[in-house]
Amino acid sequence: EPQMVKIPAGKFSMGTTKEQAQEILKYNNSSNWQEMLEWEQPQHTVDLNEYFIGKYPITNREYQAFIKDAKYKTPQDWDGDQFPGEKGGHPAVFVSWEDANAYCKWLSEKTGKNYRLPTEAEWEKAARGEEGRIYPWGNEFDSQKVNSSEHGINNTSEVGQFSPVGDSPYGCADMAGNVWEWCSDIFDEQEYKKRRDGELKSQTTEIGKFRVLRGGSWANDRWPIRCARRNKGIPNMIKSSTGFRVAHL
């Protein structure tokens, strides 16, 4: 089973403040960035029950066990059921939202636990803690604590390579950079604006074109790897910069 981290019940600040958005626009003042920052606002309080989330993204080695046992299709960068080179400890990539859910279903059947993709709120709380850090390690960017484009790896890296200095307040690794991570939720541009009084509305329905992606990747600079950054992808999308981690109650 993947190594899991317990996230305690309680409230946290989700999203981006107006002041933080204005600061980001000083460096990314385009219509696309203005729109994307709107997806993160307003910042609001969400109250979650206790849950568990993966300490790391699912690695190639963990995903290989699923592929061999379930006789599931392999990612496009693999040779048969063999992952590339020395990348057993790297995040599994070229994995769609549908593939990630198939893995969760298999793992649940094997363990008797209800493994699933984390919700968007669960992912963000695990990444930034109750006080709403901008990055998992704090509010200031540091290229030595994350696999982003500034570090210059230009590929995935071993999970935990930047631990513990780049870990979240709860000890979760690689929640900024390395790979984008699928969440269970339908992506709704207006979701935050629909919430009132900290109420978290479930978006894990089957209606909707896009699913949520979080965390940024090795190909992104400091701005998309912020804990509050929201992204989206169609459920069958596969990329060299997209993977996932799991959760359960």
Secondary structure by P-SEA (a helix, b strand, c coil): ccbbbbbcbbbbbccccaaaaaaaaaccccaaaaaaaaaaccbbbbbbcccccccccccaaaaaaaaaaaccccccccccccccccccccccccccaaaaaaaaaaaaaacccccccccaaaaaaaccccccccccccccccccccccccccccccccccccccccccccccccccccbbbbccccccccccccccccbbbbcccccccbbbbcccccccccccccccbbbbbcccccccccccccccc
